[in-house]
Amino acid sequence: MSASATPSAPVSPPAPSPPPRSGDLQDSGAVRRDAVRAHRWSASGAAKVLGDVDVDEATLSGLTSIRGDVTGGSISASGTCDILGSVRLTGAFRGSGTTTIGKGVSAEEIDLSGAASVHGPVESSGRVRWAGSLETGEGVSAARVEFEGRGVVPGAIVAKEVEGRIRGDSRFGSISADRVRITRPARLFAQGELRVLTIEGKDVELEAVVAQYVKAERVALGAHCQIARVDGTITRRHPTARVGPASQSPPPYGLSR
């Protein structure tokens, strides 16, 4: 008795390709669109897009609200930019003012100034830079990471180079880079510190960093560092830098040791 042949599942037709980007859009004042697909899009005032945006280049100013995903070449946004979906670009993403991205952002270069919030990963094949504050839902990966201000990154920061100036309390999950340099501006009432679980690299220079574990070939510890364990050669250590699980009380005011 021959086995009955199992009927093959019907082959789904391939998904249709999206229409090519074409034309230029120029919006001013209060504008509402279902979606945007164009070579160039400029908007000033209050622009709201209910769906996706796919452009070669966009220049946005004022209040911009995008409910879908953003794809394409380069985006420059100033003012308030609120993107509910993800951002995937082959060029640069630049945001100044208040920038909120509901999912992750990926671009060749990412430059943020002001207050930025990304509820997902931040990924770049080039540089990630922020000035002001950045809060992410995951990690940051790039060839180079630069920052001046504060950051809350619960995941890992992975790059060839990481250089930052602390202005306000910050928290990172971990840092992994060949070269790490974290400093705090020298001023009379300098405040803020970076708390991070682990730092791994080749050359590591730290100020005002509290870490559980630092592993590097060369470690320079500046003022107000507290490191529970160092694996590597300490090339420089500030008198206020502490190494080991035991804490030391600071000297009384006016006295040095």
C-alpha positions in Angstrom: 0.0 0.0 0.0 1.7 3.2 -1.1 1.9 6.2 1.2 -0.1 9.1 0.1 1.9 12.2 -1.0 1.7 15.2 1.3 0.4 18.2 -0.7 3.0 21.0 -0.9 2.2 24.3 0.7 1.3 27.0 -1.7 4.2 29.3 -2.5 3.6 32.9 -1.3 4.2 35.5 -4.0 7.2 37.8 -3.3 6.5 41.0 -1.4 6.1 43.9 -3.8 9.1 46.3 -3.8 8.4 49.7 -2.4 8.0 52.4 -5.0 11.2 54.4 -5.6 11.8 57.7 -3.8 11.0 60.6 -6.0 10.4 64.3 -5.8 11.0 66.9 -3.2 8.6 67.9 -0.4 8.6 71.2 1.4 6.3 71.6 4.3 5.9 74.7 6.5 3.4 75.5 9.3 1.1 72.7 10.6 1.2 69.7 8.2 -0.2 66.2 8.5 0.8 63.4 6.2 0.0 59.7 6.0 3.6 58.8 5.0 6.6 60.4 3.4 8.6 58.9 0.5 10.8 61.4 -1.4 14.3 62.3 -2.4 14.3 65.3 -0.1 11.9 66.4 2.6 12.1 69.7 4.5 9.7 70.7 7.2 9.5 73.7 9.5 6.8 74.3 12.0 4.7 71.3 13.1 4.8 68.2 11.0 3.0 65.0 11.8 3.4 61.7 9.8 1.1 58.9 10.7 3.1 56.2 9.0 6.7 55.6 7.7 9.3 58.0 6.3 11.7 56.9 3.6 13.9 59.7 2.2 17.3 60.3 0.8 17.7 63.4 2.8 15.5 65.3 5.4 15.9 68.6 7.2 13.4 69.1 10.0 12.9 72.0 12.4 10.3 72.8 14.9 8.0 70.0 16.1 8.2 66.8 14.2 6.2 63.7 15.1 6.6 60.4 13.1 4.5 57.4 14.1 6.3 54.8 12.0 9.8 53.9 11.1 12.4 56.1 9.4 14.7 54.8 6.7 16.9 56.3 4.0 20.0 58.4 3.7 20.5 61.3 6.2 18.3 63.1 8.7 18.9 66.4 10.4 16.3 67.4 13.0 16.3 70.5 15.3 13.7 71.4 17.9 11.5 68.5 19.1 11.7 65.3 17.1 9.6 62.3 18.3 9.9 59.1 16.3 7.8 56.2 17.5 9.5 53.5 15.4 13.1 52.8 14.5 15.7 54.8 12.5 17.8 53.0 9.9 20.0 55.2 7.8 23.0 54.8 5.5 24.2 58.3 6.2 24.0 60.5 9.3 21.4 61.1 11.9 21.7 64.5 13.7 19.4 65.7 16.3 19.5 68.9 18.4 17.0 69.9 21.0 14.8 67.1 22.3 15.1 63.8 20.4 13.0 60.7 21.2 13.2 57.4 19.3 10.9 54.7 20.3 13.1 51.8 19.0 16.7 51.6 18.0 18.8 53.9 15.8 21.4 52.8 13.3 23.4 55.2 11.0 26.8 55.8 9.7 27.2 58.7 12.1 25.0 59.7 15.0 25.3 63.2 16.5 23.0 64.3 19.3 22.9 67.5 21.3 20.4 68.5 24.0 18.2 65.8 25.6 18.1 62.5 23.7 16.2 59.3 24.6 16.5 56.1 22.5 14.4 53.1 23.7 16.7 50.6 22.0 20.2 50.1 20.7 22.4 52.9 19.3 24.5 51.5 16.5 27.0 53.3 14.1 29.7 52.1 11.7 31.4 55.5 12.4 31.0 57.8 15.3 28.4 58.2 18.1 28.5 61.6 19.8 26.3 63.3 22.3 26.5 66.6 24.2 23.9 67.1 26.9 22.2 63.9 28.0 21.5 60.5 26.5 19.3 57.7 27.8 19.1 54.4 26.0 17.2 51.2 26.5 20.1 49.0 25.5 23.8 49.5 24.5 25.9 51.7 22.2 28.2 50.3 19.5 30.4 52.4 17.1 33.9 52.8 15.9 34.2 55.8 18.3 32.1 57.1 21.1 32.4 60.7 22.3 30.2 62.4 24.9 30.1 65.5 27.1 27.4 65.5 29.7 25.5 62.7 31.3 24.4 59.3 30.0 22.3 56.4 31.2 23.2 53.3 29.1 22.1 50.0 30.8 23.9 47.9 28.2 27.4 47.7 26.9 29.3 50.5 25.2 31.5 48.8 22.6 33.9 50.8 20.4 37.5 51.2 19.3 37.8 54.4 21.3 35.6 55.9 24.1 36.2 59.5 25.2 33.9 61.3 27.6 33.7 64.4 29.9 31.3 63.8 32.8 28.8 66.6 33.6 26.2 65.0 35.8 25.8 61.5 37.3 25.9 58.8 34.7 25.5 55.0 34.6 26.8 52.5 32.1 26.5 48.7 32.1 30.1 48.2 30.8 32.7 49.7 28.5 34.8 47.7 26.1 37.4 49.6 23.9 41.0 49.7 23.0 41.3 53.2 24.4 39.1 54.6 27.2 39.4 58.2 28.5 36.8 59.5 31.0 37.4 62.9 32.6 35.5 65.4 34.6 35.9 69.2 33.9 38.3 70.8 36.4 36.3 73.3 38.3 35.8 74.3 41.9 32.4 72.6 42.4 32.6 69.9 39.8 29.8 67.3 40.3 28.8 64.1 38.8 30.4 60.6 38.5 30.2 57.7 36.2 29.1 54.4 37.7 29.9 51.3 35.6 30.2 47.6 36.3 33.3 46.7 34.2 35.8 48.5 31.9 38.0 46.5 29.5 40.6 47.9 27.2 44.3 48.5 26.5 44.8 52.1 27.7 42.4 53.3 30.3 42.4 56.8 31.9 39.7 57.6 34.4 38.5 60.4 36.6 35.4 60.4 38.9 34.6 56.8 37.9 33.2 54.1 40.3 33.7 50.6 38.9 33.7 47.1 40.1 36.3 45.8 37.7 38.9 47.4 35.4 41.0 45.3 33.1 43.7 46.9 30.8 47.3 46.8 30.0 47.8 50.3 31.4 45.5 52.1 33.8 45.7 55.7 34.9 43.5 56.6 37.9 42.7 60.3 38.3 40.9 62.1 41.0 37.9 60.6 42.8 38.0 57.1 41.3 36.8 54.1 43.3 37.7 50.8 41.7 37.1 47.5 43.5 39.5 45.5 41.4 42.2 46.4 38.8 43.7 43.8 36.5 46.7 45.5 34.8 49.5 48.0 35.5 48.5 51.2 37.3 50.7 53.8 35.6 49.4 56.8 37.6 47.2 57.1 40.7 45.8 60.3 42.2 45.9 60.6 46.0 42.1 60.5 46.1 41.8 57.4 43.9 40.8 54.3 45.8 41.5 50.7 44.8 40.1 47.6 46.5 36.9 46.8 48.3 37.9 48.6 51.5 36.9 52.3 51.6 38.9 55.0 53.2 37.5 58.1 54.9 38.5 61.4 53.3 41.0 63.6 55.2 39.6 66.4 57.4 39.1 69.7 55.7 42.4 71.7 55.5 44.6 68.6 56.0 46.4 66.5 53.4 48.2 63.2 53.6 
